[in-house]
Amino acid sequence: MDWTTILAFTGLSIFSGLIAGLGTMSIIRGLFISLMFLGFAMTILLVELGLDEILSFFLGQLIVVGFTYLYLRIMRPGILAKVKKEYIYDGPSHGCC
């Protein structure tokens, strides 16, 4: 893998986050998708730096998503309450019809 893969995942993070956010009309879902792809970019960066592939996968996601969660938990706990409200199960799903 090379540096273009890192750039590709970073670009995917931006575009797929925007598409998911606008498609579902939810900033939170768009941010989550962006953070996942940024975690993949961090994984590739750690592999390029010589870390084991399996360890770097978990560590890349932990760094990006984990530290974002810690930041929100410490500095902005109200946002996590909004996230919890958005993902609460509110009845059975009937599919797309």
C-alpha positions in Angstrom: 0.0 0.0 0.0 1.1 3.5 -0.6 0.3 7.1 0.2 -2.4 7.3 -2.5 -4.5 4.8 -0.5 -4.3 7.1 2.5 -5.5 10.0 0.3 -8.2 7.9 -1.2 -9.6 7.0 2.2 -9.4 10.6 3.3 -11.3 11.7 0.2 -13.9 8.9 0.8 -14.3 10.2 4.3 -15.2 13.6 3.1 -17.5 12.7 0.3 -19.2 9.7 1.9 -19.7 11.6 5.1 -21.4 14.4 3.1 -23.5 12.0 1.1 -24.6 10.0 4.2 -25.3 13.2 6.1 -27.3 14.8 3.4 -29.0 11.5 2.4 -30.3 10.8 5.8 -30.6 14.4 6.9 -28.5 13.7 9.9 -25.2 15.4 10.7 -24.5 12.7 13.3 -24.7 9.8 10.8 -22.5 11.8 8.3 -19.9 12.4 11.0 -19.9 8.7 12.0 -19.3 7.6 8.4 -16.5 10.2 8.1 -14.8 9.1 11.3 -14.9 5.5 10.1 -13.1 6.3 6.8 -10.7 8.5 8.7 -10.0 5.5 10.9 -9.2 3.4 7.8 -6.9 6.2 6.6 -5.1 6.1 10.0 -4.9 2.3 9.7 -3.1 2.6 6.3 -0.8 5.3 7.8 0.1 3.0 10.7 0.8 0.1 8.2 3.0 2.4 6.2 4.9 3.3 9.4 5.6 -0.4 9.9 3.0 -1.5 12.4 1.4 -4.9 12.1 -1.7 -4.9 9.9 -4.1 -6.5 12.3 -2.9 -4.3 15.2 -3.0 -1.2 13.1 -6.6 -1.8 12.1 -7.9 -1.8 15.6 -5.5 0.9 16.7 -6.4 3.2 13.8 -10.1 3.0 14.6 -9.4 3.4 18.3 -7.4 6.5 17.7 -9.9 8.3 15.5 -13.2 7.2 16.8 -12.1 6.6 20.4 -10.5 10.0 20.9 -13.5 11.7 19.2 -15.8 9.9 21.7 -13.6 10.9 24.6 -13.6 14.5 23.5 -17.4 14.6 23.2 -17.8 12.8 26.5 -15.5 15.3 28.4 -16.1 18.6 26.6 -19.6 18.3 25.0 -21.8 15.7 26.8 -25.0 17.2 25.5 -24.1 16.1 22.0 -23.9 12.5 23.1 -27.4 12.8 24.5 -28.6 13.9 21.1 -26.8 10.9 19.5 -28.5 8.6 21.9 -31.9 10.0 21.1 -31.3 9.6 17.4 -30.3 6.0 17.6 -33.1 4.9 20.0 -35.2 2.0 18.7 -38.8 3.3 18.3 -40.7 0.4 17.0 -40.5 -2.3 14.4 -39.2 -1.5 11.0 -41.4 -2.2 8.0 -38.7 -2.0 5.4 -38.8 0.5 2.6 -42.5 0.0 1.7 
